[in-house]
C-alpha cells in the first residue's frame, strides 16, 4: 500500500458549513463535501439554494457562521478556532459569471495582473501569459483591448487569468451562463479538455443539470441550503434518492406511490395511487417510499405485448422530433408519461403501444 497516497489530504474539505445572514436567514445549513486533487466538483441546484454562497465562502468572499473549510489539509476557515484566512492568502482563483475583465486593459495586461500583484519577474510574466493565451486559443490577441472581444473571447481571457499563476484550486461561478447555446457547448468542451490537460482542481456552480453532468467527477445537489444528494454524475442521474433530485436533474417520470411490499429478498412492488403497480429491485433497502422514478430513456416501447414484469398499455398523445431523439407524450391510464426514443420506429399520435420497464430501472423515492 502506498502510504503517502493514502494519507494525502483532500484538495478541498468542507465540513458542516453554515451561512446565516444578518436577518437570520440560513442560506447554507450544515453542508459537507470533499474533493480530491485534479477532480472537478459541481454544486448544482436552483436559484437561491445556496450554491454561490457556498462557493464564495470557500473563496473567502463570504464569512460563514459555522463549520470548517480546509484546502489541501490547511484550515482556511474554522469557526471553533476563530480562524478565517483572507482570500488573497488561500492560493485559489475565481472565474465570475460576468468575466470581470478590465475594459481599460489589453488582453495581455488582464491575464498578467495576477502575476504582477505577486511580484513575478517581467520576463517570467511574458512567458507565462503567452503560454496561457496559447492554451485558450488567444495567442494572437495579446495587444487587443478587452472591449473589442466577443463574449466567448472574454471568457477565454478570464480562464487564462484564472490559471496563469498556478492556483491550487479554481472556482467557477456560472461562467458559461452569459454565452449563447452553441458557444456555451463549445466552451464546455474546451474547459473540460483544459482541465484534464492541466490537472486543474476546481469547483463549478451551475443550475444547468446537463452542464453539471457533462463536466464533473462529483455532483453535489443543493436545495434550500442543504445537500439533497452527492455522488458521481451517473449515480445522481440514474439513482436519485429523492423526488427533488429526480425532478431537478431531469429526464424523469415520477409516479406517486401509496404503499410498497416485499416480494422476496430481491424484489419489491410499489403500488401507485392510480391502482397500478411497478415492481423494482429491492436491493435490501427498507423504507417508506412516496414515489417511483423511471427515466424517460428507460421506457421501452413495442406494438405487441410481451410477457414480463412492468408491461402496460400506452396511449400516444403527441410526439416531438428533437434531433437525435423523438419525445413522446403518452398516457398510462390517467398517468402522463414522457418517453425518449430514437427515430428508427415512429409511433403516431392517437395510436396504442405497450410500455415495458425493467425492474432495475424503477427507482423508489424516499419521502420528502
N, C-alpha and C positions, 0 to 999 in steps of 0.2 A: 504493500500500500504506500502511495506517495503521501507522506505525512504533511509536507509543506502545502500540497494542493488541497488536502482535506481540511487543514486548519486555516486556509486563507480566508480573510474576512469577505463579507458581501460588499459589492460595489456600493450598494445603497441598502440601508436597513431602516425602515420606518416602523416605529413601534408605538401603538396606542396614541396616535396623533390626534389632537383635537384643536379646533379653532373656534373660538366664541367671540362674536362681535360685541361692541360696546352696548348695543341694545339688548344683549342677552341671547341673540340668535346663535344657535350652534350650527355652524356651517360644515365642519368636519368633526365626526364623532367616533373616536376610537379606531382610527384607520391604521392597519398594519399590513405591510408587504415588504418584500425584499427583491433584490436584483443582482445577478452575477455580472462580473466584468465581461464586457463585449456583448451583453444582451440588450434587447430593446423591449421596454415595457410601455404599454399604453394604458392610460387612465381614460376610460370610456364611460359616457353617461350623458343624460340630457342636460340642458341648461339649468344651472342652479344646483347641481348635485354635489358640488364641492371639488371637482377635479382641478380647476385652475387655481383655486385657493390652496389645495394640497401641493401643487407644483410650485407656487410662489413661496410656500413655507419651506420647501426643500431648497429653493434658491436663496432664502433669507430675506425675501421681499415682503413676507407676511410673518408677523410674530405669532407663533402658536400659543395655545393656552395650556397645553399639556402634552406629555409624551416625549419621545426621543427621536432624533434623526442622526444616523451615522453614515459617513461617506468613507468607504474603504477602511472601516474599523475605527475611524476617528469621529468622536462625537462633535457635531456642529450645532446641535440643539439638544438640551437636556433640561426639562422643566424642574426636575427634582434637585438639580445642582445649580440652577440659575444660569446655565451656560447657553450663549447664543452667539455663535461666530458670525462676524459681518460677511455680507455677500462677497466682497472682493477678496476674502481670505478662504473661500470654500473651493477654489480651483474648479469652477464649473462655468458654463456659458449658457445663454438662453436665446432662443430664436422666437421672436414675437409674431403675433398674428399680422400686425401691420408692418413687419420687417424692421422698423426702427432704423432706416437708412438715413444718414445725414445728407440733406439735399445740397448743402454748400460744399461738399467734398467730392473728390473724384472716387472712382471705384477703388483705386489703389489705397487712398487715404482712409476710406471706410474700413477696408479689411485690415490695414496696418494699425488702426487706432489701438486695439487691444495690446499689440506688441509695444507700441510707443509708451503707453502708460506703465508698462512693465520694464521700461528702460532697456529694451533689447537693442543691440548694436544695429546701426543703419544697414550695413552690408547683409546682416542676417535677416533683417526685416524685408529687404528687397527680394532675397532668395525665397523666403517662406511665403510671402504674399504671391509671388509668381507661381509657386507650386500650388498654392490653394486655389488660385484663379484657374489654373490649368485643370485641376481636379473637377471643378464645377462648370467647365466649358466656357470660361470667360477670359481665356488667355490674351485675347486682343483688345480687351475692354479697360485696361488699367487706367488710362487717362480720360476716360469718358466720365462726364458728370452724372451723378445719380439720377436727377430728374429726366435724363434722356433715355433711361432704361425702361423696358417693359416690366410688367408685374412679375413675370417669370424670371427675368434677369435680376430684378431687385431681390427676389427670393434667393437666387444663387449667391448674390453678394452677401446676404445675411448668413447663409450656410458657410461660405468661405470664412467670414469673420468669426463664426462660432467655433471653428476647429483649428484656426491658424496658430493659436498659442498652445495647442495640445492640452485642452482641459481634460480632466478625468471623467467628467460627466457633462452631457449636453441635454438641456431641457427644451422641449418644443411645445409652445402654446398655440395650438391650432394653426400652424404655419402655412397650411395649404388652403385654408378656407376662403381666401380672397381671390383664388385663381378660378378660371373657367374650367368646365368639366374635363376637357381634353388635356389642357395643360396640367391640371391637378393630377391626372392619371400619370402623365409623363414624369412629373416631379416626384410622385410617389415611388416610381420605379428607380429613378435616379438616386433618390435619398436612400432607398434600401440598398442599392448597389454600393453607394459611397460608404454607408455604414458598415457593410460587410468587408469592403476593401481596407478600411482604416481601423477596423475593430472598435468602432465607437460604442461606448456605453451610453444609453440615452433613455429618457422618459418623455413620452409623447402624450399630449392631451388632444382629444377629439370627441365629437359627438357622432361621427360618421363610422358606423359599425364595419362597413366594407374596408375602410381605410385601416381601422384597428386590426382587423383580422389579417389583412394582407401584409402588414409591416411588422408584426410583433412576435416576440418569443413568448411573451406573457401578457395577458389582458386582465385588467382589474376593472370590473363593472361597478360603478358607484350609483347610489340612489339616496337622495336626502342626507348626504354626508356620511353614509356607511357603505361598506363593501357588501354587495349582493353576491358576487362570485368572483373568484380569481383563478386563473389557470392558463394552460396553453390555448391558443385560438380554437383549435379543433374541439377541445373539451368544452369550452364555453359555448361554442356554436351548436354542437351536436348533443351535448349533455347539460342543458341548462337546469339549474336547481330550483328555479322559482318562476312563477308566471311573469314577473317583471323582466327577468333576463331573457326568457323565451320570446317575449313580445318585443323587447327593445332591440335585441341583437338581430331579430328579423328572420324572415323566411319560415315562419311557423304557423301552424294551425293549432289553436288551443281550445280544447274541449272541456266543458265543465263536468266534474266528477261528483257523484253523490255518495258513493261508497266504494270500497275495494275489498277483495277477498283473495286469499291464497289458494292456488290450485295445485300446490305441491311445493317442493323446495326451490324450483326454478321458474315458476310461472305464477302470475297474479292476474286477476280480472278487475278492470276498472269499469264500474257501472256509470254510464253517462246520465245526465239529467233528462235526456230525451227518451230514456228507456233502452237505448242501445248499450253495447259494451265493447271494450277493446282489451285484448289480452296482451300482457307485456312480460318481458323478462324480469323476474323478481330480484335477482342478484343478492338475495339475503337481506334486502332492505325491509324495514318495518316502519311504518309511519302513517300519518293521516294525510291523504292527498286530496287536493281540491281541484286538480286539473290534470289533463294529459296533453302532452305536446307531440306533434308529428310535423317534421319539416316538410315543406312544400315539395321538395325533390324526392321524398321517401314514400309518396303515394303512387303505387303502380296502377296503371290503367289497362283494361282489356275489354274486348267486346263479348267474351264468353266468361261465364262464371267458373272459377276454379275451386277445387276442394282444399281449403286451407283456413287457418285462423285469420280473423280480421278481414274477411271479404264482405263487401256490401255494395248495394246498388247505388249508382250515382245518376244524377240528372245534370247534364251540361247546360249551364245558363248562358255563358259567354266565353269568348276566348280572345286573347290579345297576343299579337306577334311582337316580341321584344328583342329581335336579333337572333341569337343562337337558340333561344327558347320560346316556347309558347306557354302563356299563363292562362290557365282555365279557371273560370269562376263556376263552381259546381255546388250541388246541394246533396247532402246525405240526410234524407228526411227533411227536418227543419234546420239542420246544422249547415252553415255555409263552409265551403272548403276552397282553398287556393291550392292549385296543383301546377307545378312547373315540369314541363317535358320538352324533349327535343321535337322538332317539327317533322320527324320521319313518318309519323302516323297521326293524322288530324282527326279530331272529334268535333262534329258540328254542333253549334248551339241548338238546344232542343232535343238532342239525342240522348240515349241511355248508354251507360258504361258500367263496368264493375271496378271498384277500387280494391286494392289489397295493400295492407301494411304489415310488414314482418314484425314479430313480437319484439325484436331487438330495436326497432325504430319507434316504439311507443315509449315515451318518456314521462313517468309520473312526476307531477309538480307538487311541491310542498305548499302547505297553506301559507298565506302571506303573514 
